[in-house]
Amino acid sequence: MAGQSVPGGLRFAVLGPVRAWRDGRELDLGTPLQRSILGMLLLREGHAVTPNEMIDAVWGEEAPPRALGALRTYVSRLRTVLEPDRP
């Protein structure tokens, strides 16, 4: 799945560090945890992922008490970067 493109000029790489480009310009995907959430979502393309599945994948048994809030923040930040024209 490395280098997979999607409509809107986005391209993703998941082999090695998770990276993304829009129209040839690399995007700042944030922290390693935020990148890991994006990587997991990319690998599950076309399949729903529950918040609990994401929390388990990112933190495992070491999930902080406010993992759900942190997850929502990371997803919101990713949406801002990946969908800058979204209202």
N, C-alpha and C positions, 0 to 999 in steps of 0.2 A: 504494500500500500504506500510505500515511499513515493513522494512526488505526485500523489493523486490530486487532480484538479476538479473543481466544482464550478458551477455557474457563478458569474460575477467576478471572474478573474482570480479566484482564490486557489492556492496550491498548498498542499500539506506534505510534510515528511514526518514519518514516525520511526524510521530506523535511525538509531542514535537519538540525539535530542529532538524533542517534538518541536517542529518549526512550521511557520506559515508565511506565505507571501501573497500580496494582493498586487496584481498587475506588475509583477517583477520586484516589488519592494518588500523586504522582510518586515513582518509585524512583530511588535513587542508583545509576547504572550504572557508576560508576568513571571511569577514565581515558579519554582519547580513543581509545587503542588498544583498550581493552576494548569501548568503544562501537562501534568499527569492526568488531570481530569479531561482535558481536551483529547489527549492520546487515547484514553479509554473510550471516549465517545466516538472517536474516529474509527477505532477498531470494532465497535459495535454498530457500525453504520446500518441504518435501516431497521434497527431493533430498539424498542423502548428500554430505557435504563432507569430503574427506580433510584431515588435518593439513597436508600439503604445500600443498594448495590454499589453506588459510587463511593459512599463512605467506607464500606468494607474494602473496596479496591484501593482506595487512597491511603486510609489510615489503619485498616485491619483492626485488630483487637486494641490498638493504642489510640482509638478515636477520642478526641477531646470531648468534653461535655457539650460544647457548643458546635459540634461538627456540622450539623445541619445548617446553622447560620453561616458558618464559614463557607460551606459548599455553595450556598445561594449567592454569597458575595463573589466567589470565584467565577461562577457561571455568569453572573451579571457582568463582571469585568470582561470575560471572554466575549460575550455578546457585543459589548461596546467596541471591542477591537475588531471583531470579525464582521459585524453588521453596523458600521458607523452611520448609515443612513436610516436605521430603524428608529421609528418615533418613540 
